Amino acid sequence: MSRALSEPEQEKLAGEIAALQSFDVTRLKTCWRSLYGSEAPARFSRDLLMRAVAYRMQERAMGELKPTTRRLFERIAADARARRPLTIVPLGTPQPGAILIREWNGVKHKVVVGEDGFSFRNQRYRSLSAIARLITGSRWSGPLFFGLKHRTKMEG
């Protein structure tokens, strides 16, 4: 559940995080104890302690990670512990509610991703390619046009 901070809240948080630079290891471990409710790992370097404390301060102010992001990090950590290679899965189609913006010939075009297609200029479309064709007047790969896919060297 993330929340946006007001400008004064952002400045206060930024100042508190910047102040961590001047803390010694003992003071950082005290901050860790108050933020995490446990002792800091003995082998953590000063830099890692500072980063973890700063992260928790931001988390408290703005909210925690989404469960899906937390699970992704847990999977990556488990793979690293097991010395399995990291596999990166492309995102593919963006999630419903995502907004895609593409500027073409000086005009910004906005597409909203829906459960069963896309919305563009108050019309429903089944594919991004149909929208890209409408905008450009020529055949385009919709995912390529909207930056969801990169051109390969073969495509030139």
N, C-alpha and C positions, 0 to 999 in steps of 0.2 A: 504494500500500500504506500505508494510514494505521494509526496505532496510538494507543491512548489513553495519556495520560501520567498518572503517579501525581501525587498532590497536591504533594509536594515538587518534582517535575519541572516541574509547571505553574507553581508559585511562582517557581522559578529562571528559567524562560523569560520569565515576565511581568516579572520584575525586569530581565532583560537587555534586553528590548524597551523598557521604560520608560526605561532608561538612555540609549537612543539619542536621546532628546529633548535631552540636554545635549551631544551630539556636534556638532562643527563639520563643515563640508563635507569638509575634508581627512581627518578621522578616519572619516567615513562612507564616503569613497572607499576608504580602507584596508580597512574592513570588507567593502565590496563586492568588492575584489580577492581577499580571503581566502575569501569565500563563493562567488563566481561564477567565480573563476579567470581573470578578464579585467579590463580597465580599465572603469570606469564610463563611461557615455555622457557626453560633455562638456556637453551641454545639459540634463542632468537637474538639477532644482531640489533644494535641500536636503530639502524635504518628500518629493519623489518618491524620492530616494536612501534616506531614512529608511524609507519604506514598503516599498521593494524589499528592503532589508536585513532588516527585520522579517519580511517574507514568507518570505525564504529561511531565516531562523533557525527559523521555525515549520515550514517544509517539511522541514528537516533533522531536527527533533525528532519530527515526527508523520507524515512521509511525504509523497510527492508527490500531485498531483492524479491522479484516474483518467484513463486515456487518452481516454474519451469526453468528459470535461469539458475536457481540454486541446484536443481537436479542435474543440469548440464555441467556445472562446476564439480559436483560430486562425482559424476561419471568420468570427467577428465582426470580428477585426482585419483580415482580408483585405477584408471588405465595407466597413469604415471607410476603408481605404487607397484603395479603388476608388470611394469616395463613393456606394456603394449604400445604399439605406435598410435599416435593421435590420428584419428580419422575425422576429417572435416566434411560435413554433409552440407551441400548447398541448400540455401533456404527455399529455392523454388518459388512458388507463388506466394506473395505476401499474404498475411493473415487478414481476415475480414475486418474492415474498419480502417485499414491502412490507406493513406492518401499518397498517390503517385503524382508528381508534378514534373512536367516536361515543357521546356520553352522551345518553341519552333517558330522561326521567322519573326522573332520579337514578341510573340504571344505566349503567355503561360497557359498551359492546359492542365486541368486537374481531373484526376480519375480517382474514384473511391472504390476500393475493393469490397465486394459483397460476398455473401455466403455462396451464391450461385452465379457469380459473374461480376461485372463491373458497371459502374454508373458514370456516365459522361454526358454533360449538358442535359441532365434530367432524363436521359434515356438509358435503358439497360442493354448491355452487350455481353455476349458469352465469351468473347476473347479480347485480349489486348491488341491483337493484330488487327482486328476490325476497327478499333479506335485509332490505331496508328495509321491505317489506310485512310480513314476519314480525315485525319489531321493533315497528312502529307499529300494525299492524292495519289500515292503510289504504294506498291506492296512492300511492307516492312514486317519484320519479326517484331511483334508487340513487346515481348520481354527485352529484346535488344534495344528497341526504340526508347523504352522507359528505364533502361539501365539495370535491368534485373539479370542480364546475361551479357557477357563480354564477347566481342568478336574474337574468333580464333585466327591464327595466321592463315589457315586454309580458306577462311571466308574472305580474307583480304579486306 
